[in-house]
Structure formats: structure tokens, C-alpha cells
């Protein structure tokens, strides 16, 4: 008669994995979930005057809870990438009501590749231009900037040297994203490329440089393509360190708190008012993040536990150019909005359970 112990049953394996999760930082955060709690709403966004939807950049919610802001890049046809607003006067900064109707737009002719957006507590709109230096025509004074607008499009502040990349305190190199704290302090993800500044820059509400942190690399506090930045209700700064396939979390003085790898290859980060984090992953594939799938992961902002995964069903891991939602926002009803550059969609997801 065999004296071997029987193999552990499913319950034993689950308990063992749970113990491992509690003992290894970040390991407990890899859970996936069942069916999606959302359904898509096709053709939600309605652009006026027959305008066709261009590549959608970042999306964010207005402080009033009843409107969605989005970066809509200008050129709606062909395979043009990185210069969609170079020779267009179409407004790339667009405000929608919750029915998908445009109620405000501005910024025409001011950007080459508008990318990140945030709205501060006063309703002012901050937008980044992440165009690469190689895509700026000689003498063109656009790009490498972050611009603050009033709610109706009046320019209030310009940060950066127009059309010129730099590494100084008042310069940027393809800034990807921006987030504004409730007290008006501004944090900017500088920049979009694997090599470059790769730092977070902090400014006062009036645009005065305060500090920066980070450099190119793989260690904690180092980055390779800061693609997203946002802030949770506790004031922690979440950075989508995309080419390192991780989120890094900091306090507002730049001290590294923790690194999360369970949200895939993060392109966009957002939070709701119920303690949840939403992370858009448009680039996990067989080359850049093998073994992971594209989609939107939802988790608990305190523990990092992933509770839901909305897979991008048209994704192909052999495609390395990115697809699906690159950015994500959540309205006060819990509905999501995905900014999809390649499919050229501002996709609404309605929560159904």
C-alpha cells in the first residue's frame, strides 16, 4: 500500500496561493474575474457638423460629474500617427454631456499631437502635447508643452518651451499626461518615450516649478515611457510606467511607496469615488508583455486586488501597435469611457451589475 500523501485538493491549492499572496508583495494582486459587469454602448459620442471621429487620446471627467472631456485628434482617416493635428484647425479638446452630445470644444490649431488631459477643481482644462521632436516642422512653435485653458478655452498658462524639447526645470520632452491635485498643485508625466526625460514634474497652481523626480531605467523611481499619471483620494501619485509593464505609486514628494505589476501594461489610469482603480491596457501582446491580454482591469485602490477584467475582444497578441482602450474614465454613475486611438472610438461602457 502506498504511503504517499494524496495531492492537495482545489481548496488546499487556493489556500496555499492565498498564503503566498500575503507573503509576497504584489503577488496577491493577480486575480481575474468572471463575466464583464459592463455592456458597450455603440456610437455614444456624437461629433457635430458631420465631423468624423479621430484617434481618441485621454478621457477624464468634469468635476460636476455630468460631463466627459476627451482629446479627439484631428485627422480621422488613413494611417497617420503622431501628427494628426499638424495641419488642422479642428478642436481637439472636446466636452460631452452624458448623452454623448458635444457642449464645448476648443484648441484648434494649437497642438500637433494632443495626448493627456485633466480638469482641475475650478473646471480649468490642462492638456499636453506629446509630439516627438522629429514630427515638428522647422519653425513650428507647437509641441513639448502643457497648456492650461479656462472652461471655455481661454489660454491661462503655458508650460514648456514651444516646439523645443529640453530637460531643464521649465522644459519637457513629449509630456504624456497631467493631473491636478485638489489644492491646484500640478503633476506632469514627462515623457512619452522609452528614452528621454522620464520624470515626474511638479508645479504650483500658478505654473511655478517646484521639483521633479525620476530618470530612465528599471529601478523603483525610474521609468521607461511615463504614459499615464493620476491621483487617488489619499493624494498618492500613480504613474503608468508603461514600457516597464508596471504602475509605480509615490507620495507627493516623489518618495516611492510601492510597485504594482498586476494591471498589465498600463496606458491609462483612473479612479472612481468608491475606492476603485481602473487601468487601460492597450499594448499587452506577444512581444511587449507576453502572457497578458488587452483590456481594462478594475481593482481595489488600497489593496491593488484586481476584481474585474473587461477584455478587448478584438485584440490580437500578434499585433504590436496597440489596440483598444488606451485611456479610461468613470462617471458618477459608475459607467466607463474608453479612449481608443487606433479604432478611433470614444467607447462608453454601462455598468449592468
N, C-alpha and C positions, 0 to 999 in steps of 0.2 A: 504494500500500500504506500502510495506516495506521501511524503511528509511535507511537500511544498505547500506554502500558503496560497490560497486562491488569489487570483488577480483582483485588485480593488475594483469595486463596482462603480457605476457612474457617480453616485453620491460621494464616495470617497475621493474620486478624482476632482470633483468640484470643490470639495473642502480643501484638498491639497493645493489646488490652484488659488483658492482664496487666501490661504496662509502665505503662499508665495507672493501674491499681490500685495499683501500687507507688509511684507518684509523687504520688497524691492521697490524703491521709488519709481513711480511711473508705470510699473508692471500691472498694477491693479486696474489700469485705465483702458484696457484694450477691448472691453465688451462691445459686442454688436447687438442689435435688437431685431425684432420681428418685422411685420409689415409696416410700411410707412404710415405715420399718422396724418399725412397730408395728401391732398389731391391738387393737381395742377389746374390753373385757370388759363386757358389759351387766349392769346390776343388781348390780354388785360390792358396793356399800355396803348393809348391811342394818341399818336402824334398828329398835330394839326396840319391843315393845308396840304394833305397828301404826302407829307414827309415820310420817307421810309426809315425804318429802324436801323441805325448803325450799330457798330460794336458797343456794347454796354460796359462801362467801367464800374467804379464803385457805386453802391447804393447805400443810402442812410435814411434815417427817419428824422422828421422835423420835431422839435421839442413839443409842439402842440399835439403830437400823437395822431394827427389826422392827415398827414401828408408824407410823401416819399420823395426824396431828392435822388437824382441819378446823373451820372456822367454818360451822355449819349454822344459817341464820337460821330463825326460829321459824314464821312463817306460811307454809303450804305451798299456799295457794290464792289465786285472784284475781290482780289486777294490782298488788297493794300493793308499794310500793318505797320504801325509806328508813326504814321504821318497823316492820319485820317482827317485832321482838321487843318492841314497845312495851307490849303488854298480855298477854304470855305468860310462863308460868313454865317453858317447855321449856328444856332445857340447850342453849345454842348452841355450847359448846366440847366437841368430841367426839373421842375417841381410838379408832382402829380398829386391829385386827391386820391382817396382810397378806392374810387371807382375807375381809376386809370386815366382820368382826364387831366391834360396839362393846364395848370393855373398860373405858371410863371416860367420864364426861361430867359437866359442872358449869357453873355460871354462870347458871342460870335466874333471870330477873327482874333481872339486873344490867346489862343492856345494852338499848339501843333499836335500834342498827344495828351489831352487831359486824362487824368488817371484816378487820383484819390479825392475824396470829398468828405467834409464833416460840417455839421451845423452847430454853432455854439448856443449857449442858453439864451442869448438875445436874438436868435434867429439869423445871425450873420453866417455866411457860407464861405468856407475855406476850400480851395481847390488847388491841386498840384498838377504841374505839367512835367511828366516823366519822359519826355522825348530824349532820345540819345543824341549826343553831340553830332554824330555822323549824319543825322537826319535833319539838322538845322541848316538851311541855306546860308551862304555867306551874307552877312549884314542883317540877318533876320534877328530881331530883338525879342524873341519868344523862347520859352523853354527854360529849364533849371530854376523854376520859380514856384512860389506858393502865394496865391492871391486871396485876400480876404474881401468879400463882397458884402454889401448890405443885403437884406432880404429881397430887395428889388433890383439888385445888380450894380449898384454904385460901388466903384473900387474904393476901398478904405485903406488897405495896406498891401504892399508888395514886398515879399521877402525874396532875397536872392539877387544875383546879377543877371539881368535879362539876356538870354542867349549864350551865356558863358558859364561853363562848369567850373567848379572850384572846391577847395577843401577847407577854406577859411571859415570863421565863425558866421559870416553873412553870405556864404555861398553854398550851393547844392550841386549834386551830380545826379540828375534824374530822380528827383524825390517822388516816392511811390504813393505815400499816404500821409494823412494828418488826423490828429484827434485833439479836441479841445476840452480841457477839464472844466468842471462847473465854475471854478474861480477865474476862468479865462486863460489859464496857462496853456500853451500850445506845444504839442509834441509832434515832431515830423520824422517820418521814416525816410532816410536819405541814404540809399538809393535803390534803384530797380535792378541793378546788375550784380553778377557774381563777384566782379571786381569793381572797385570804386570806393566811395566813402564808407559805405556800410556802417552807418552810425545813426543813433537817435539824437535829434537836436531839440533843445528845449528853449522856448521863448516866453516872454511876458505877454500879456494880453495886448500890449501896445506895440509888440514886434521887436522888443529888445532881447538880444541873445543872452541866455543865462548859462547854459552848459551843454555839453554833448558827451555821449559815451558810445564805445564800440569801435570795431575795426574789422577788416576782412579776416575770416578764419573760422575755425570749428569749435573752439573752446567756449565755455559759458561767457556770455557778454560779447562774443564775436559773431559775425553774421556773414551770410552769402545770399544777397538779394533780400533785403527787407521789403516784403511785398505788402504787408498789412500792419496797421497799428490801431489799437483800441484800448479802452479803459473800462474796468469793471466798477461796480458800485462802491467798492472799497478803495478805489483810486489806484489800483495796481495797473501797470502798463503791460499789455500783451502785445508781443511782436511776432508776426508771422515770418519766421526765418526760413523762407521757402526752399532755397536750394540746399539747406541743411535738414530739410524734412522735419521741422520741429517748431513749436511755439516756445519762446522764452518769455518769462514773466519777471518784471522788475518793480521796485518801488520808484517813486518819482525823483529820486536822487541817482538813479542808474544802478542801484545795487541789485545784483542778480538774486532772484528768490528761488526759482525752480524752472526746470525744462520739461515740457510735455512732448511726447512723440506719438501719442495715441490718436491724434486728429489728422493723420496722413500728411500730405504735403500742402501746408496751409497757404492759400492765396487771399482769403478774406476772413475777417473775424468780426463778430457782432455779439451783443448781449441783449436779453430781454429784461423785463422788470421782475422776473420770477426766479432769478438765480441760475439762469441757463446761459451757456455759451454756444454759439453757432459758428461753425468753421466750414468754409467752402474749399473744396479740394478739386481743382480742375486739371491737375497735372500728374497725378499718380499713374504710372504706366510701367511697362516692362523695363524701361531704361532708367527713368528718373526716380522711381520709387516702387520697385518690383514687389508684387505680392499685395499691393493695396489697390483699391478701386476708387474711381472718381465719384464725387457726390458731396452731400452736405452732412456733416456729423454734428450731433447735438449732445451736449453733456452738462454736467453739474459744474458750475464755475468754481466751487470751493474744493471739491474732491477731484475734479477732472474726469470723473467716470462718464464714459460715453453711453448714452441711453438710447439714442436713435440714430439711424443712418438712412438717409434718403439717397439711394444710388442713382447716378446718372445713367439711365438705361440705354442710352445711345453711345456710351463710352466704349472705346476700343483700346486696350492696353498696348497695342502695337503702334498707336498714334501718339507721337511725342510732342505735338504742337499745342496741346492743351485743348480742353473742350468742357462744355457745361458751365456751371456757375463758378465764376472766379471771385465773386463778391456776394455778400448776403446781408440782408437787413430784416428786422422783425418789427411789425407794428404793434399797437397797444392791444389788439385782439389776438395776438399770437400767430398771425399769418406771416409767412416769409416771402421775401422778394430776392430772387437771384439775378445778379448781373452777369450775363453770358456774352463775352466778347465774340467768340467765333460763330455761335449760332445766331448772333445778333438778336438777342431776346432780353427783355426785362420780364422774367418769369415770376408770376405770382403763385404761391402755394398756400392753400387754405387748410387750416387745421380742422380735421374731421373727427378726431378722438383725443 
